[in-house]
Amino acid sequence: MAQFEFVSWLVQWLLSQDSFGFDWDEGNATKSAKKHGIEMNSAEQVFMNREFLVPLGVQISPTVNEPRFGALGMDFQGNRFFVCFTIREGLIRIISIRTMSQAERKRYGALREE
């Protein structure tokens, strides 16, 4: 399982955006739908539903070629997700999105109470 290190600039960047742009191609647009049953619309809503977005930080393990970030959040229907993404030229590129694990749900609840 990936490990993340908190970085304050990520929180500031996410909260400062008036709106989000997304970088989708055939590969990342269909991967999470095929693998986890989660459509692009729900993935985008995690970021638009900013009140419920909890950035985890930058991925520190396993190592990757380009910076990856993790966040926990909800779509507008209240479904809870873990999302791994990168930022390319100011656009969010979803690497993966899936339903939160039980441990992530617990962590999400604790972080949201802080």
Secondary structure, 3 states (H helix, E strand, C coil): CCEEECCHHHHHHHHHCCCCCECCCHHHHHHHHHHHCCCHHHHHHHHHCHHHCEEEEEEEECCCCCCCEEEEEECCCCCEEEEEEEEECCEEEEEEEEECCHHHHHHHHHHHHC
